[in-house]
Amino acid sequence: YGRFEMNLRENEYELILGGETVDSKSFPSFERNDMFLEEMRAFLNCVDTREKEGIDLQDGCGSLRFALAIKESMEKKTLVKC
């Protein structure tokens, strides 16, 4: 049993398994706004070139199923497969 904690203000994460931190990392040079700007650039590029972005609806649905399985796993405190 474990958990993954993210601190979005400090740009760091911590992986905790069995009550013990097994991994952690900090990203001091990360600027949160950069990811939004890059997403906008990618969108505008798709509009200009008519090229499709690498992620389609099926991929998005798979990511949602994965996130919902994580949520259910946390609530039930057991492994949930997706």
N, C-alpha and C positions, 0 to 999 in steps of 0.2 A: 504494500500500500504506500502511495506516495502522492506528492503534489508538485506542481510547477507554479512558481510565483513570479510574476512580472511586476516591476516597478516602472511604470511608464514615465514618471517624472524624473527619475534618476537614470533611466535607460539601462536597466540591469535586470537580470533574471537569476533565479535560484531553483535548482532541482533538489527536492527533498524526498528521500526514500527511507522508510522505516524510522522517521524522526531525525535522520542524519542528512546534512547537506552533502550531496555527492558531486554537484557541479554548480558553478556560478560564473557569471560573466557580466562585465560592464562595458558599455559602448559610449564613452565620454564625448566622442566627436559626432555622434548621431544627432541630426536635427530633424525632429518630428515632421516639420512642415515640408521637408524635402520629398517625403514619400507621396504627399498629396500633389506636389508640383510635378513629380515624375509621372504620376497617374494621369494628370491632365495633359502632359506632353504626349503620352502614349495614346490617349483618346483622340487628341487633335491630329496626331499622325495617322490614325485609322480613318478619320474623316477625310483627310487630304488625299491619302493614297488608296483608300477603299480596301486596304488590307485588314484581315481579321487579327485580333489580338490572340495570344496563345491559349487563353482560357475560354472554353465555351460553356454553354448552359449545363451540359452533363458534368463537366469538371466542377462547376459551382455547386451543383446538387450533391456531388460526392463530398465536397468540403463541408457542406451543411450537415449531411448525415454523420460525418466524422465528429463535428463539433457537438451535435446532439447526443451522440454516443458518449462523448467525454462528460457532458453534463449529467447524463443518466448514471454513468459510472460513479461520478462524485456523489450524487444523491443516494445511490444504493450502496456505495462503498464496496463495489465488486466490479469485476471485469465485464464490460459490455462490448460485444463484437458488433462491428458495423459492416 
